[in-house]
Amino acid sequence: MRQAYVGRLDVLNALWWKSHPADAAPDGTPSLLNGLRDLQHRVFSANGGSAGDPDAALAIRALEAEISAEREAITAAVVIAQAEPEGQGLHSLFPADRVGDTG
C-alpha cells in the first residue's frame, strides 16, 4: 500500500482520515478538514478576521484541492491493496511485522 499511495501525507494518517476525516490522527497530526473549517470560519464569519480577504479565499480553494487529491490518492491505494493477494496489501504498511520475514 505504501508504494501505491501517491499522496503527500503519511500513508497511515491518510488511511485514518479516510474513515475519520475530522479527527486528529493517532500520532496527533491534525486533520486537513479541521484546518479547512478553521480557515472557512475566519473568512465567512463576521468576526472571523479574514472576511473579504482574497488571499484567504485562495487558501481555502487550495486546501480543498489538497484534501480532494489526498482522498483520491488513499482511495486508489486501498483499491490497489485490496487487489493484491490476501494480506500483502496490509503487510506493505507494516513490513517489519511480517511473520517469518527474513529481510
C-alpha positions as CSV (number, residue, x, y, z in Angstrom):
1,M,0.0,0.0,0.0
2,R,2.9,2.4,0.8
3,Q,4.1,2.0,-2.8
4,A,0.6,2.6,-4.3
5,Y,-0.1,5.7,-2.2
6,V,1.0,8.8,-4.1
7,G,-0.3,11.4,-1.7
8,R,2.0,13.8,0.3
9,L,0.7,12.8,3.8
10,D,1.9,9.9,5.9
11,V,0.0,6.9,4.5
12,L,-1.2,5.7,7.9
13,N,-2.6,9.2,8.7
14,A,-4.3,9.3,5.2
15,L,-5.8,5.9,5.9
16,W,-7.0,7.1,9.3
17,W,-8.6,10.2,7.8
18,K,-10.4,8.1,5.1
19,S,-12.6,6.8,8.0
20,H,-12.2,9.7,10.5
21,P,-11.9,12.8,8.3
22,A,-12.3,15.4,11.1
23,D,-10.3,13.6,13.8
24,A,-6.6,14.1,14.6
25,A,-4.6,11.1,13.5
26,P,-3.4,8.7,16.2
27,D,0.0,10.4,16.1
28,G,-1.6,13.8,16.9
29,T,-1.4,15.3,13.4
30,P,-4.5,17.5,12.9
31,S,-6.8,16.7,10.0
32,L,-6.7,18.8,6.9
33,L,-10.5,19.0,7.2
34,N,-10.3,20.8,10.5
35,G,-7.8,23.2,9.1
36,L,-10.2,23.9,6.3
37,R,-13.1,24.5,8.8
38,D,-10.9,27.0,10.7
39,L,-10.0,28.9,7.6
40,Q,-13.6,28.9,6.4
41,H,-14.6,30.3,9.8
42,R,-12.1,33.1,9.5
43,V,-13.3,34.0,6.0
44,F,-17.1,33.6,6.4
45,S,-17.7,34.6,10.0
46,A,-18.5,38.3,10.7
47,N,-15.9,38.3,13.5
48,G,-13.5,35.9,11.8
49,G,-10.9,38.4,10.9
50,S,-10.3,37.4,7.2
51,A,-13.7,38.4,5.8
52,G,-13.2,39.6,2.2
53,D,-9.5,38.7,2.2
54,P,-8.8,37.4,-1.4
55,D,-5.7,35.5,-0.2
56,A,-7.7,33.6,2.4
57,A,-10.3,32.7,-0.2
58,L,-7.5,31.4,-2.4
59,A,-6.1,29.4,0.6
60,I,-9.5,27.8,1.0
61,R,-9.6,26.7,-2.6
62,A,-6.0,25.3,-2.4
63,L,-6.8,23.4,0.8
64,E,-10.0,22.0,-0.7
65,A,-8.0,20.8,-3.7
66,E,-5.4,19.2,-1.5
67,I,-8.0,17.4,0.6
68,S,-9.6,16.1,-2.6
69,A,-6.3,14.9,-4.0
70,E,-5.4,13.2,-0.8
71,R,-8.8,11.4,-0.7
72,E,-8.3,10.2,-4.2
73,A,-4.8,9.1,-3.5
74,I,-5.7,7.0,-0.4
75,T,-8.8,5.6,-2.1
76,A,-6.7,4.5,-5.1
77,A,-4.1,2.9,-2.8
78,V,-6.8,1.0,-0.9
79,V,-8.2,-0.4,-4.2
80,I,-4.7,-1.5,-5.3
81,A,-4.0,-3.1,-1.9
82,Q,-7.3,-5.0,-2.0
83,A,-6.4,-6.4,-5.4
84,E,-3.2,-7.8,-4.1
85,P,-3.0,-11.4,-2.8
86,E,-4.6,-11.8,0.6
87,G,-2.8,-9.9,3.3
88,Q,0.0,-8.5,1.1
89,G,-1.6,-5.0,0.8
90,L,-1.8,-4.6,4.5
91,H,1.6,-6.1,5.1
92,S,3.1,-3.3,3.0
93,L,2.0,-0.9,5.7
94,F,3.9,-2.9,8.4
95,P,6.7,-4.8,6.7
96,A,8.6,-5.3,9.9
97,D,5.7,-7.2,11.4
98,R,5.6,-10.0,8.8
99,V,5.7,-13.4,10.4
100,G,8.6,-15.4,9.0
101,D,10.1,-12.4,7.1
102,T,13.8,-12.7,7.0
103,G,14.6,-9.4,5.4
